[in-house]
Amino acid sequence: MASALQNVGRWFGAFAGLAGIEHGWFELQQGNVPPPGLMFPSLGPPCDPEAVWHNCEPAITLLPSLQMAGIVSIILGALTVVWAMVLIGRWYGGPVLALLSILLLALGGGVVPPVIGLLGGLVAIRSPAMVTGRAGVRRAAAALWPWSLVAFFASLAAMVVAGQLSNELMTQYGLIVLVGIPLLMILTVVSAWAHDSVG
């Protein structure tokens, strides 16, 4: 049975892979043209990064064309999803997921999702035996598992829905999102770690 930390790696990695496929698809639609810079919007025109809350989904690539970045991101994204969902439980599952996430980050698979995937790969490596601290605090944190994971992904979904309904709303309250989502991500990792240590 997978540990809670492995489940964090599984779902964070799957999210990174799916987002990599999405970014790659948008890059592919822009054709065989060079990226406008190291960092660029994966959603091409008419999307205006200055006007939309998601900045047209920024990505980074070291590849010479958006078409190539798109193809590589789709392939890497699919590999990341399969690896995260099927092979994360192997002893080398976490390191490989971390490596796939770094490749997604460098080759066009987005910016934020690969960082989430990288975190998932790193926490899947750690042993729950390394958790220290008062037992009562750990039990309290463990009680938040798996609801912290559910809350994290529910918040991501709510952010996308809110952005579709009102770009202005998301632009206005973007700072809350920028703080809240990472806090939920950290809480997910901490509660999974605590769950494994007391379970």
VEXVEX-95406 format. One record per residue: residue in one letter; x, y negated, z negated of N, C-alpha, C in turn. Coordinates in steps of 0.2 Angstrom, whole numbers, plus 5000, padded with zeros to 4 digits. Each point is the difference from the previous one (the first is absolute). Example, Ala and Ser with C-alpha at 12.3 -4.5 7.8 and 13.67 -1.06 7.14 Angstrom:
resn|neast|nnorth|nup|caeast|canorth|caup|ceast|cnorth|cup
a|5066|5028|4961|4996|4994|5000|5004|4994|5000
s|4998|4995|5004|5004|4994|4999|4996|4995|4997
end
This chain:
resn|neast|nnorth|nup|caeast|canorth|caup|ceast|cnorth|cup
m|5004|5006|5000|4996|4994|5000|5004|4994|5000
a|4999|4995|5004|5004|4994|5001|4999|4996|4993
s|5006|4997|4999|5000|4995|4994|4996|4993|5002
a|4998|4996|4995|4997|4994|5002|5005|4996|5004
l|5006|5000|4998|5005|4996|5004|5001|5002|5007
q|4999|5007|5001|5000|5002|5007|4994|4998|5004
n|4995|5000|4996|4993|4997|5003|5001|4993|5002
v|5003|4996|4996|5002|4993|5002|5004|5000|5006
g|5005|5004|5000|5004|5000|5007|4996|5002|5006
r|4995|5005|4999|4996|5003|5005|4996|4994|5003
w|4996|4996|4995|4995|4995|5003|5004|4994|5002
f|5005|4998|4997|5004|4994|5002|5003|5001|5007
g|5003|5006|5000|5003|5002|5007|4995|5001|5005
a|4994|5003|4999|4995|5000|5005|4998|4993|5003
f|4999|4996|4995|4998|4993|5001|5005|4997|5005
a|5007|5000|4998|5005|4997|5004|5000|5003|5007
g|4999|5007|5001|5000|5003|5006|4994|4998|5004
l|4994|4999|4998|4994|4998|5003|5001|4993|5003
a|5003|4996|4995|5001|4993|5002|5005|4999|5005
g|5005|5004|5000|5005|5000|5005|4997|5002|5007
i|4996|5005|5000|4996|5001|5006|4996|4994|5003
e|4997|4997|4995|4996|4994|5002|5004|4995|5003
h|5006|4998|4996|5004|4995|5003|5003|5002|5007
g|5002|5006|5000|5003|5003|5007|4995|4999|5005
w|4994|5001|4999|4995|5000|5005|4999|4992|5003
f|5000|4996|4995|5000|4993|5002|5006|4997|5004
e|5006|5003|4998|5006|4998|5003|5000|5003|5007
l|4997|5006|5001|5000|5003|5007|4996|4996|5004
q|4995|4997|4998|4995|4996|5004|5003|4994|5003
q|5006|4998|4997|5003|4994|5002|5005|5001|5006
g|5001|5006|5001|5004|5002|5006|5008|5000|4999
n|5003|5001|5006|5007|5001|5000|5004|4993|5000
v|4999|4996|4994|5003|4994|4999|5004|5000|4994
p|5005|4995|5000|5004|5000|4994|4996|4997|4994
p|5002|5002|4994|4997|4997|4994|5002|4993|5000
p|4995|4995|4997|5002|4993|5000|5006|4999|4994
g|5001|5004|4996|5005|5000|4995|5001|5006|4996
l|5004|5000|4995|5001|5006|4996|4993|5002|4997
m|4997|4995|4997|4993|5000|4997|4995|4997|5005
f|4994|5004|5001|4996|4997|5005|4993|5003|4998
p|4994|4997|5003|4994|5002|4999|4998|5006|5004
s|4998|5006|4997|4999|5006|5004|4993|4999|5004
l|4996|4996|4998|4994|4998|5004|5002|4994|5004
g|5000|5001|5007|5002|4995|5004|4994|4995|5001
p|5001|4995|5005|4995|4995|5002|4994|5004|5002
p|4994|4997|4998|4999|4993|4998|5001|4999|4992
c|5002|5005|4996|5001|5000|4993|5005|4994|4998
d|4998|4996|4996|5004|4994|4998|5002|5001|4993
p|5007|5002|4998|5002|5001|4994|4999|4994|4995
e|4999|4994|5002|4999|4994|4996|4993|5000|4998
a|4996|5004|5003|4992|4998|4999|4997|5006|4996
v|5003|5006|5000|4997|5006|4997|5003|5002|4994
w|4996|5003|4995|5003|5002|4994|5005|5005|5000
h|5000|5005|5005|5005|5005|5000|5006|4998|5004
n|5001|4994|5003|5005|4998|5004|5001|5004|5006
c|4995|5003|5003|5000|5004|5006|5005|5006|4998
e|5000|5003|4994|5003|5006|4998|5007|5000|5002
p|5005|4997|4997|5007|4999|5001|5003|5007|5000
a|5005|5000|5004|5005|5006|5001|5007|4998|5001
i|5004|5005|4999|5007|4998|5002|5002|5006|5005
t|5005|4998|5004|5002|5006|5005|5007|4998|5002
l|5005|5005|5000|5006|5000|5003|5000|5002|5007
l|4995|5002|5003|4999|5003|5006|4999|4994|5005
p|5002|5001|5007|5001|4995|5005|4993|4998|5003
s|4995|5004|4999|4993|4998|5003|4994|5002|4995
l|4995|4996|5001|4994|5002|4996|4997|5006|5002
q|5000|5002|5006|4998|5006|5002|5003|5006|4997
m|5007|5000|5000|5004|5005|4997|4999|5000|4992
a|4999|4994|4997|4998|5000|4993|4994|5003|4999
g|4995|4999|5004|4993|5003|4999|5001|5007|5001
i|5003|5003|5005|5000|5007|5000|5004|5004|4994
v|5005|4997|4998|5004|5002|4995|4996|5000|4993
s|4997|4994|4999|4996|5000|4994|4994|5005|5000
i|4997|5001|5006|4994|5005|5000|5003|5007|4998
i|5006|5002|5003|5003|5006|4999|5002|5001|4992
l|5004|4995|4998|5002|5000|4993|4994|5000|4995
g|4995|4996|5002|4994|4999|4995|4997|5007|5000
a|4999|5004|5005|4997|5006|5000|5004|5005|4996
l|5007|5000|5001|5004|5004|4996|5000|4999|4993
t|4999|4993|4998|5000|4998|4993|4993|5003|4997
v|4995|4999|5004|4993|5003|4997|5001|5007|4999
v|5002|5004|5005|5001|5007|4999|5004|5002|4994
w|5006|4997|5000|5005|5001|4994|4997|4999|4994
a|4997|4994|4999|4997|4998|4993|4994|5005|4998
m|4996|5002|5005|4994|5004|4998|5002|5007|4999
v|5005|5003|5004|5002|5007|5000|5006|5002|4996
l|5005|4996|5001|5007|5002|4997|5003|4996|4994
i|4996|4995|4998|5003|4996|4994|5001|5004|4994
g|4997|5006|4999|5002|5004|4994|5006|5004|5001
r|5004|5000|5005|5006|5003|5001|5005|4996|4996
w|5006|5003|4998|5005|4997|4996|5003|4994|5003
y|5000|5000|5007|5003|4995|5004|4994|4995|5003
g|4994|5001|4998|4994|4997|5002|5000|4992|4999
g|5002|4998|4994|5001|4993|4999|5005|4996|5004
p|5006|5003|5000|5005|4997|5004|4999|4999|5007
v|4997|5005|5003|4998|5000|5007|4995|4995|5001
l|4995|4999|4996|4994|4995|5000|5003|4993|5000
a|5005|4999|4995|5003|4994|5000|5004|4998|5006
l|5004|5005|5003|5003|4999|5006|4995|4998|5006
l|4995|5004|5001|4995|4998|5005|4997|4993|4999
s|4999|4998|4994|4997|4994|4998|5005|4994|5002
i|5007|5001|4999|5005|4995|5002|5000|5000|5008
l|5000|5005|5003|5000|5000|5007|4993|4997|5003
l|4995|5001|4997|4994|4996|5002|5001|4992|4999
l|5003|4999|4994|5001|4993|4999|5005|4996|5005
a|5005|5004|5002|5005|4997|5005|4998|5001|5007
l|4995|5004|5002|4999|5001|5007|4993|4998|5002
g|4996|4996|4996|4994|4998|5003|4993|5002|4996
g|5001|5004|4995|4994|5003|4996|4997|4995|4995
g|5001|4994|5001|4998|4995|4995|5005|4998|4994
v|4998|4996|4996|5004|4998|4994|4998|5002|4994
v|4994|4999|4998|4997|5002|4993|4999|5007|4999
p|4996|5003|5005|4999|5007|5000|5006|5005|4999
p|5006|4999|5004|5006|5004|4999|5003|4999|4993
v|4999|4994|4997|5003|4999|4993|4996|5004|4995
i|4993|5000|5001|4996|5005|4996|5002|5007|5001
g|5001|5002|5006|5002|5007|5002|5007|5001|4997
l|5005|4995|5000|5006|5001|4997|5000|5001|4992
l|4995|4996|4997|4999|5001|4993|4997|5007|4998
g|4996|5002|5005|4997|5007|4999|5005|5005|5000
g|5005|5000|5005|5005|5005|5001|5005|5000|4994
l|5001|4994|4997|5005|4999|4994|4997|5003|4994
v|4993|4999|4999|4997|5002|4994|4999|5008|5000
a|4999|5002|5006|4999|5008|5001|5007|5003|4998
i|5005|4997|5000|5007|5003|4998|5001|5000|4993
r|4997|4996|4996|5001|4999|4993|4997|5006|4996
s|5003|5002|4995|4997|5005|4995|4997|4997|4994
p|4994|5003|4999|4996|4997|4994|5003|5001|4994
a|5005|5004|4999|5004|5001|4994|5004|4994|4998
m|5001|4996|5005|5004|4994|4999|4996|4994|4997
v|4993|5001|4999|4996|4995|4997|5001|5000|4993
t|5001|4994|4997|5001|4999|4993|4995|4994|4998
g|5000|5000|4993|4995|4995|4997|4996|5003|4995
r|4996|4996|4997|4995|5003|4995|4995|5004|5003
a|4999|5006|4997|4995|5005|5002|4993|4996|5001
g|4998|4996|4995|4993|4997|5001|5000|4995|5006
v|5005|4997|5001|5000|4995|5006|5000|5005|5007
r|5004|5005|5000|5000|5005|5006|4993|5003|5001
r|4997|5002|4994|4993|5003|5001|4995|4995|5002
a|5000|4993|4998|4996|4995|5003|5001|4999|5007
a|5006|5000|5002|5002|4999|5007|4998|5006|5004
a|5001|5006|4998|4998|5006|5003|4992|5000|5001
a|4996|4997|4996|4993|5000|5000|4998|4996|5007
l|5004|4996|5002|4998|4996|5006|5001|5004|5006
w|5003|5006|5000|5001|5004|5006|4994|5004|5001
p|4997|5001|5006|5002|4997|5007|4996|4994|5002
w|4997|4997|4995|4996|4994|5001|5004|4994|5002
s|5006|5000|4998|5005|4994|5003|5001|5001|5007
l|5001|5006|5002|5001|5001|5007|4994|4999|5004
v|4994|5002|4998|4994|4998|5003|4999|4992|5001
a|5001|4997|4994|4999|4993|5000|5005|4996|5005
f|5006|5003|5000|5005|4997|5005|4997|5000|5007
f|4998|5006|5002|4998|5001|5007|4993|4996|5001
a|4996|5000|4995|4994|4997|5001|5001|4992|5001
s|5005|4998|4996|5002|4993|5001|5002|4998|5007
l|5004|5005|5002|5003|4999|5007|4994|4999|5005
a|4995|5005|4999|4995|5000|5005|4995|4994|4999
a|4999|4998|4994|4996|4994|4999|5004|4994|5003
m|5006|5000|4999|5004|4994|5003|4999|5000|5008
v|5000|5005|5003|4999|5001|5008|4993|4998|5001
v|4995|5002|4996|4993|4998|5002|4999|4993|4998
a|5002|4997|4995|4999|4993|4998|5003|4996|5006
g|5006|5002|5002|5004|4996|5006|4996|5000|5006
q|4996|5006|5002|4996|5000|5006|4994|4996|4999
l|4997|5000|4994|4994|4995|4999|5002|4993|4999
s|5005|4998|4997|5002|4993|4999|5008|4999|5000
n|5002|4999|5005|5007|4998|5001|5002|4994|4995
e|4996|4996|5000|5001|4994|4995|5001|5002|4993
l|4995|5004|4998|5000|5003|4993|5007|5003|4998
m|5002|5004|5005|5006|5004|4998|5006|4995|5001
t|5000|4995|5004|5005|4995|5000|5001|4996|4994
q|4994|4998|4997|4999|4996|4994|5003|5004|4994
y|4998|5007|5000|5002|5004|4994|5005|5005|5001
g|5004|4998|5005|5005|5005|5002|5005|5001|4994
l|5002|4995|4996|5005|5001|4995|4997|5005|4995
i|4994|5000|4998|4997|5005|4996|5002|5007|5002
v|4998|5001|5007|5002|5006|5003|5007|5002|5000
l|5004|4995|5001|5008|5001|5000|5002|5002|4993
v|4997|4998|4995|5002|5002|4993|4996|5007|4998
g|4994|5000|5002|4996|5006|4997|5001|5006|5003
i|5001|5001|5007|5002|5006|5003|5006|5003|4997
p|5006|4996|5000|5006|5003|4997|4999|5002|4993
l|4996|4997|4996|4999|5002|4993|4996|5006|5000
l|4995|5001|5004|4997|5007|5000|5004|5005|5003
m|5005|4999|5004|5005|5005|5003|5004|5002|4994
i|5003|4995|4996|5004|5002|4994|4996|5004|4995
l|4994|4998|4999|4996|5003|4995|4999|5008|5002
t|4999|5001|5007|4999|5006|5002|5006|5005|4999
v|5006|4997|5001|5006|5004|4999|5001|5001|4993
v|4999|4995|4995|5001|5001|4993|4995|5005|4997
s|4993|5000|5003|4995|5005|4997|5002|5007|5002
a|5002|5000|5007|5002|5007|5002|5006|5003|4996
w|5005|4996|4999|5006|5002|4996|4998|5002|4993
a|4996|4996|4997|4997|5002|4993|4996|5006|5000
h|4996|5001|5005|4996|5006|5001|5004|5006|5000
d|5005|5000|5004|5005|5006|5001|5004|5001|4993
s|5001|4995|4997|5004|5001|4994|4996|5002|4994
v|4994|4999|5000|4996|5003|4994|4996|5006|5002
g|4999|5001|5007|4996|5006|5002|5003|5006|5000
end
